[in-house]
Amino acid sequence: MRLPQQALEEIRRARRHPRITQFDYLHLRHLLDDLTEALERTPRPVEDVLDVFCGTRPYEDLLPAEARCVGLDIDDRYGGADVVTDKFLPFDDESFDLVICISGFYYLEDPEYGATEIRRVLRPGGTVLISVPFVWEYDRTILEHRYTGPALASYFAGWDGVEVIENGGRGVCWGLLTGNLIYRREKSLPWRVRRVLRPLFGAVYALVNGLGSLIESSERHRDSDRYTLPMNLLLSARKPAL
C-alpha cells in the first residue's frame, strides 16, 4: 500500500532540505553535504544511474542534468520505484555509469555478493556510492549489518579510488540519539497535544542540534585519534577501467 502523496512529499523534503527543527537534522545535513560533494567529484559522463533501494528518491536532483535514473526497490510503498523486485540487480552487464545505494546496503544478507553484482552492472570506470549507518537503532525482526569503515571498504578491494567518509562524529551521534529520545516521547502524545506543542518541540530540537554542532566542532580537533564514532559511513569506489 502506497503512502499518501502529501506524506511522500514531506519525507522527500525532510531528507533533501532538512530543517534545524527536525530531530534528525544533523544526521541528514552531514549526509547530504558529503553526498553532494561525492556526486560532484564523480567522473563524467554519468548518463545512466541506478538508485538501489530508492525509497522516495530524495537526492535525484543532485545528479547531473543529463542523467537517466532507474529506481529499484523491494516494494513500491513510496511510489518511486521503476523496478520492484526482491532480486538484487536484475540488469544486464555494464548497464550503468553510477550506482547509488543510500541507507540500504546494510540490509543485504550477503554483502560480498552485493558488491560483486554492483561491479557487474557498472560500466568500466563507473562509480558506486554507498551510505550505511553506524550508530542507529535496528529492527529485531529483520537482518541488518553494521560496518566499520575498513569492513565496508573490504568488500570493494581491487576497485579504484576506494574512499570511506565519516558523515559526522560524536556530536552528530549525540544530537541524533538525544533528539530521537525526545521525538519518541513527542510521538507518544495524543495528536491534538502534539499539534499544540509542535513549536516547543521544534525549539527543543533546534537547541539539541545546536549543542550537537558545538560538540562536533570541538571533536574535529581530534581527527588524529585512532578511535572514532561516526554517525554514518559514505563509501565511494570506481570499477577499474579496461
HELIX and SHEET records of a PDB file:
HELIX    1   1 GLN A    5  ARG A   16  1                                  12    
HELIX    2   2 TYR A   25  ARG A   41  1                                  17    
HELIX    3   3 GLU A   60  LEU A   62  5                                   3    
HELIX    4   4 PHE A  105  TYR A  107  5                                   3    
HELIX    5   5 PRO A  111  VAL A  121  1                                  11    
HELIX    6   6 GLY A  149  SER A  154  1                                   6    
HELIX    7   7 ARG A  170  LYS A  187  1                                  18    
HELIX    8   8 TRP A  191  GLU A  219  1                                  29    
HELIX    9   9 ARG A  220  ARG A  222  5                                   3    
SHEET    1   A 7 VAL A  83  VAL A  84  0                                        
SHEET    2   A 7 ARG A  68  ASP A  73  1                                        
SHEET    3   A 7 ASP A  48  VAL A  52  1                                        
SHEET    4   A 7 PHE A  96  ILE A 102  1                                        
SHEET    5   A 7 LEU A 122  PRO A 133  1                                        
SHEET    6   A 7 ASN A 232  ARG A 238 -1                                        
SHEET    7   A 7 ASP A 160  ASN A 167 -1                                        
END                                                                             
